[in-house]
């Protein structure tokens, strides 16, 4: 992206030169006749530049994906009805213990403050002038003002916009009360353990207040800038967080839900249409938990191939290594013979009961055209949105009816149970449902 200005100028000059070639030499009024094609070429050049150079940025609203349309209803109304009528089942605790993404690093400059909802809490995230990031409770213990709604950073403290109380990001201790002779020792706010890895700011959550017991692994190729950022997608899923990683152990759904080619779209009523039935994705997977000291991790190995009229096209073969790190992070690394190497970082953050914010960020080899990773991310987005239609409408079954071939699902549930504490609270819907 550092070559953006020079690339833009070169492309615009090329388009202008092409338009000049359309001018009938020596004829009066030729400039007027050439103006429409000139504008058309400039617009086409700008669109081409956006496609080839700018990172993909796709953000879906909660009601935009995963709900069936209803006659006479807007998307929002149809989603609302589906949520209210749904029976979610006997759910596990709402918030597992682990690291969760709050926002991207570039979204918080030095001296910046953000108010965010996550894990049923409202937090204030700020970056001190020395570059260190801190996460604290959003509300001032004095009279309840939101520190991130007008508050500012002073050194390594956040200042309340209501009365100017300043709280240290490191331990939450109040260091200054402008109108008081003495700062009480008990004047402080809650601080949350946080870290900044792979271009993300993450927070540690534990229902018992236990300090982090494992760290977020750093992706060396991202840190060294060998792989560069090429785009992201954002979705909201109305389901329990456990439903999303559990798909890794559900191999049967790969061969059915994700078999239709991506061109058949995301509406599950039409993905098995005859128009695209000649093309099929083929998937083979194997899921395993990792041993100590990485028992908080699991690994899914997936092999993909494509068939057209039953014929295998080897140039579309690729392998994906999906490593789940805790309940909310997945590292999807992939390698192709001539399309190169890259990674998709998936983060799942519970916002509130049964609402998950899911972000996919792709990093790819610097020497590969940006259109390649953007295409990969778009295809991944299509497949993920098929899952969303299932998650948004399904019921969680604590005792599912499984066959022998589903044994990995039960093993995955035993592995995921480590992220729940004995003190975790379970969640039960009232009759009639909940409107989120």
C-alpha positions in Angstrom: 0.0 0.0 0.0 3.0 2.3 0.3 3.0 2.6 -3.5 -0.7 3.7 -3.7 0.0 7.3 -4.8 2.4 6.4 -7.6 0.3 3.6 -8.8 -2.8 5.8 -8.9 -1.0 8.5 -10.8 0.4 6.0 -13.3 -3.0 4.4 -13.9 -4.7 7.8 -14.3 -2.1 8.9 -16.8 -2.5 5.7 -18.7 -6.2 6.1 -18.9 -5.9 9.8 -20.0 -3.4 8.7 -22.7 -5.9 6.1 -23.9 -8.6 8.7 -24.1 -6.4 11.0 -26.1 -6.0 8.3 -28.7 -9.8 8.4 -29.3 -9.6 12.1 -30.4 -10.1 12.6 -34.1 -7.0 14.7 -34.9 -7.5 18.2 -36.0 -11.3 18.2 -35.9 -13.0 21.1 -34.0 -15.0 20.0 -31.0 -13.0 16.8 -30.7 -12.4 17.4 -27.0 -16.1 17.5 -26.3 -16.7 14.2 -28.1 -13.8 12.6 -26.2 -14.9 13.6 -22.8 -17.4 10.8 -22.2 -14.9 8.0 -23.1 -12.3 9.8 -21.0 -14.5 9.8 -18.0 -15.4 6.2 -18.6 -11.8 5.2 -18.8 -10.9 7.1 -15.6 -13.8 5.5 -13.8 -12.8 2.0 -15.0 -9.2 2.7 -14.0 -10.2 3.7 -10.5 -12.4 0.6 -10.2 -9.6 -1.6 -11.4 -7.2 0.0 -9.0 -9.5 -0.6 -6.1 -10.0 -4.2 -7.1 -6.3 -4.9 -7.4 -4.7 -2.8 -4.7 -7.0 -1.9 -1.9 -7.7 -4.5 0.9 -11.1 -6.1 0.9 -13.4 -4.7 3.6 -16.7 -6.5 4.0 -19.0 -6.0 7.1 -22.3 -7.7 7.4 -25.0 -6.4 9.7 -26.5 -8.9 12.2 -29.8 -9.2 10.2 -28.1 -9.2 6.7 -27.0 -12.9 6.7 -28.5 -16.1 7.9 -32.2 -15.6 8.0 -34.9 -16.6 5.5 -36.8 -13.7 4.0 -40.5 -13.3 4.8 -43.1 -11.8 2.5 -44.1 -8.3 3.7 -41.2 -8.1 6.1 -37.9 -6.2 5.9 -34.7 -8.1 6.6 -34.6 -6.7 10.1 -38.2 -7.7 10.9 -37.6 -11.2 9.6 -34.5 -11.7 11.7 -36.3 -10.3 14.7 -39.1 -12.8 14.3 -36.8 -15.7 13.9 -34.8 -14.8 17.0 -38.0 -14.4 19.1 -39.5 -17.7 18.0 -36.4 -19.7 18.4 -35.7 -22.2 21.2 -32.0 -22.1 21.9 -31.9 -25.3 24.0 -29.9 -26.2 27.2 -26.9 -23.9 26.7 -23.4 -24.1 28.2 -22.1 -21.1 30.1 -22.2 -18.0 28.0 -18.6 -16.8 28.2 -15.7 -19.3 28.1 -12.3 -18.4 29.6 -9.6 -17.2 27.2 -8.3 -14.5 25.0 -10.7 -12.5 22.8 -10.2 -9.9 20.1 -11.5 -6.4 20.8 -10.3 -4.5 17.8 -7.4 -4.1 15.3 -4.2 -2.3 16.3 -4.5 0.3 13.6 -7.9 1.3 15.0 -6.3 2.7 18.2 -3.6 5.4 17.6 -1.5 6.8 20.4 -3.7 8.8 22.7 -6.8 7.1 21.3 -9.8 5.9 23.4 -12.5 3.4 22.3 -15.6 2.2 24.1 -16.4 -1.5 23.3 -19.0 -4.0 24.3 -17.6 -7.5 24.9 -18.3 -10.5 27.1 -21.3 -8.9 28.5 -19.3 -5.9 29.7 -18.5 -2.4 28.5 -14.8 -1.6 28.5 -12.7 1.4 27.6 -9.6 0.6 25.5 -6.9 3.3 25.3 -3.4 3.6 24.0 -1.0 5.5 26.2 1.4 8.0 24.7 4.2 5.5 25.0 2.3 3.1 22.8 1.1 0.7 25.5 -2.5 -0.5 25.3 -4.7 -0.8 28.4 -8.3 -2.2 28.9 -10.3 -0.9 31.9 -14.0 -0.9 32.9 -15.7 1.8 30.9 -17.6 3.5 33.8 -16.0 5.8 36.3 -16.6 4.6 39.9 -17.3 8.2 41.0 -20.6 9.0 39.3 -20.7 6.5 36.5 -19.5 8.5 33.4 -18.3 6.5 30.5 -14.5 7.1 30.4 -14.4 6.5 26.6 -17.2 9.0 25.8 -15.2 12.2 25.8 -12.4 11.0 28.1 -8.8 11.6 27.1 -5.4 10.0 27.6 -3.0 11.8 30.0 0.4 10.0 30.0 -0.5 6.4 30.9 -3.8 7.3 32.5 -7.3 7.8 31.2 -9.1 11.0 32.4 -12.8 11.0 33.1 -14.7 13.6 31.0 -17.1 14.4 33.9 -14.8 15.5 36.8 -11.3 14.9 35.5 -10.4 11.9 37.7 -7.4 10.1 36.2 -7.0 6.3 36.4 -3.7 4.5 35.7 -4.0 1.9 32.9 -1.6 -0.5 34.6 -3.5 -1.1 37.8 -6.6 1.1 37.6 -5.4 3.2 40.6 -6.8 6.8 40.6 -3.8 9.1 40.6 -5.5 12.5 40.4 -8.7 14.2 41.6 -8.5 17.8 40.6 -10.6 19.3 43.4 -9.6 16.9 46.2 -6.8 17.3 48.7 -6.1 13.5 48.8 -6.9 10.6 46.5 -8.4 7.7 48.6 -6.5 4.4 48.4 -9.7 2.5 47.4 -10.4 4.8 44.4 -9.7 2.6 41.4 -11.3 0.8 38.5 -11.1 -2.7 37.2 -8.3 -3.5 34.7 -8.4 -6.3 32.2 -5.3 -8.2 31.1 -4.6 -7.4 27.5 -2.0 -8.0 24.8 -1.3 -6.9 21.2 -0.4 -9.7 18.8 -0.7 -10.1 15.0 -2.2 -6.7 14.5 -5.0 -7.3 17.1 -5.7 -6.0 20.6 -7.0 -8.9 22.8 -8.4 -9.1 26.3 -8.2 -12.0 28.7 -11.5 -13.1 30.3 -11.9 -15.5 33.2 -15.1 -15.7 35.3 -13.0 -16.4 38.4 -10.6 -13.5 37.8 -7.7 -15.9 37.2 -4.7 -14.3 35.4 -3.8 -15.6 31.9 -2.6 -19.2 31.9 -1.4 -19.2 28.2 -0.2 -16.6 25.7 -1.4 -15.8 22.2 1.1 -17.2 19.6 2.7 -14.7 17.3 2.6 -15.4 13.6 6.2 -14.8 12.5 5.4 -13.9 8.9 3.0 -11.2 10.0 5.5 -9.7 12.5 8.3 -9.7 9.9 5.9 -8.3 7.2 6.7 -11.2 4.9 2.9 -11.5 4.7 0.9 -8.3 4.3 -2.7 -7.5 5.2 -5.1 -7.9 2.3 -8.5 -7.5 3.8 -11.1 -8.6 6.3 -14.7 -9.6 6.7 -17.0 -9.1 9.7 -20.1 -11.0 10.7 -22.5 -11.3 13.6 -23.7 -14.7 14.5 -26.8 -15.3 16.7 -25.6 -18.5 18.4 -23.6 -19.8 21.4 -19.9 -19.4 20.8 -19.3 -23.2 21.2 -21.3 -23.8 18.0 -18.7 -22.1 15.8 -15.5 -24.0 16.7 -17.5 -27.2 17.0 -17.8 -27.3 13.2 -14.1 -28.2 13.0 -15.0 -31.7 14.3 -18.2 -32.1 12.2 -16.7 -33.6 9.1 -20.1 -34.7 7.7 -21.3 -31.1 7.3 -18.2 -30.4 5.2 -19.3 -33.0 2.6 -22.8 -31.7 2.5 -23.2 -28.0 3.4 -19.9 -27.0 1.7 -19.9 -29.4 -1.2 -21.8 -27.1 -3.7 -19.5 -24.8 -5.5 -19.2 -21.3 -4.1 -20.9 -19.7 -7.1 -24.2 -21.3 -5.9 -24.3 -18.7 -3.1 -25.3 -18.7 0.6 -29.1 -19.2 0.5 -29.3 -22.9 1.5 -32.6 -23.3 -0.4 -30.8 -22.9 -3.7 -27.2 -24.0 -3.1 -28.0 -27.5 -4.5 -29.4 -26.1 -7.7 -29.0 -28.0 -11.0 -27.2 -25.0 -12.5 -24.0 -25.7 -10.6 -24.4 -29.3 -9.7 -21.6 -30.3 -12.2 -19.0 -28.5 -10.0 -18.3 -29.7 -6.5 -16.0 -29.0 -3.6 -14.5 -32.1 -2.0 -13.3 -32.0 1.6 -11.4 -34.4 3.8 -10.6 -33.5 7.4 -9.1 -34.7 10.6 -9.4 -33.0 14.0 -7.3 -33.7 17.0 -6.6 -31.9 20.3 -3.0 -30.9 21.1 -1.2 -32.4 24.1 0.4 -30.5 27.0 1.6 -27.8 27.2 -0.8 -26.8 24.5 -4.0 -28.5 25.7 -5.8 -25.2 25.0 -5.2 -25.8 21.3 -6.6 -28.2 18.7 -5.7 -28.9 15.1 -7.9 -29.5 12.0 -6.2 -30.6 8.8 -8.3 -30.2 5.7 -7.6 -31.2 2.2 -9.7 -29.6 -0.6 -10.2 -30.6 -4.2 -12.6 -29.5 -7.0 -14.4 -31.7 -9.5 -16.1 -30.6 -12.7 -18.5 -33.2 -14.3 -16.8 -35.7 -12.0 -13.3 -34.9 -13.3 -10.7 -34.0 -10.7 -8.8 -30.7 -11.3 -5.6 -31.0 -9.4 -4.7 -27.3 -9.8 -7.4 -26.5 -7.3 -6.0 -28.9 -4.6 -4.8 -27.2 -1.5 -4.4 -28.0 2.2 -5.6 -25.9 5.1 -4.1 -26.2 8.6 -6.7 -24.7 11.1 -5.3 -24.3 14.6 -7.8 -23.4 17.3 -6.1 -21.4 20.1 -8.5 -21.2 23.0 -12.2 -20.6 22.5 -12.0 -17.4 20.3 -9.0 -17.6 17.9 -8.2 -19.7 14.9 -5.1 -19.6 12.6 -6.0 -20.9 9.1 -2.8 -21.3 7.2 -2.8 -22.5 3.6 -0.4 -23.2 0.8 -0.9 -23.7 -2.9 1.5 -24.8 -5.6 1.4 -21.6 -7.5 -1.1 -19.3 -5.6 1.4 -19.0 -2.7 1.0 -19.0 1.1 -1.0 -17.0 3.5 -3.1 -17.1 6.6 -6.7 -16.1 7.7 -7.0 -15.1 11.3 -10.4 -15.9 12.7 -11.6 -14.2 15.9 -14.8 -14.9 17.7 -15.8 -12.5 20.5 -19.0 -12.9 22.5 -20.7 -9.4 22.6 -23.8 -10.4 24.6 -25.9 -13.5 25.2 -25.9 -15.5 21.9 -24.3 -12.7 19.8 -20.9 -13.4 18.4 -18.7 -10.9 16.5 -16.7 -12.9 14.0 -13.8 -11.3 12.1 -11.6 -12.9 9.4 -8.4 -11.1 8.5 -6.2 -12.3 5.7 -2.4 -11.9 5.3 -0.6 -13.0 2.2 2.7 -13.1 0.4 3.8 -9.7 -0.5 4.9 -10.7 -4.0 1.5 -12.1 -4.9 -1.2 -9.9 -6.6 -3.7 -8.6 -4.0 -6.6 -10.0 -6.1 -5.6 -13.5 -5.2 -6.0 -13.3 -1.4 -9.0 -11.1 -1.8 -10.6 -13.9 -4.0 -9.7 -16.5 -1.3 -11.2 -14.4 1.4 -14.4 -13.8 -0.6 -14.8 -17.6 -1.2 -14.2 -18.3 2.5 -16.9 -15.6 3.2 -19.4 -17.4 1.1 -18.8 -20.7 2.8 -18.9 -19.1 6.3 -22.2 -17.4 5.5 -23.7 -20.9 4.8 -22.8 -21.9 8.3 -24.4 -18.7 9.7 -27.8 -19.7 8.3 -27.5 -22.9 10.2 -26.2 -21.3 13.5 -28.8 -18.5 13.5 -31.7 -20.9 13.3 -30.5 -24.1 15.1 -31.0 -25.3 18.7 -28.2 -26.3 20.9 -28.5 -29.9 22.0 -26.6 -30.9 25.2 -27.3 -34.5 24.4 -27.3 -34.8 20.6 -28.2 -38.0 18.7 -24.9 -39.0 17.2 -23.7 -42.0 15.2 -20.3 -43.7 15.2 -19.0 -41.4 12.5 -19.8 -38.4 14.6 -17.4 -39.4 17.4 -15.1 -36.4 16.9 -18.0 -34.0 17.9 -18.2 -35.6 21.3 -14.4 -35.5 21.7 -14.5 -31.8 20.7 -17.1 -31.0 23.4 -14.9 -32.7 26.1 -11.9 -30.6 24.8 -13.9 -27.4 24.8 -15.2 -28.0 28.3 -11.8 -26.9 29.8 -12.7 -23.3 29.0 -15.7 -23.3 31.4 -15.2 -22.8 35.1 -17.3 -24.4 37.9 -18.5 -21.0 38.8 -19.6 -20.2 35.2 -23.3 -19.4 35.0 -25.5 -21.2 32.5 -28.1 -19.3 30.5 -31.8 -20.3 30.1 -34.3 -18.7 27.8 -37.6 -17.6 29.2 -40.7 -18.9 27.4 -41.4 -16.8 24.4 -37.8 -16.2 23.5 -35.5 -13.2 23.9 -35.2 -10.3 21.5 -31.6 -9.2 21.4 
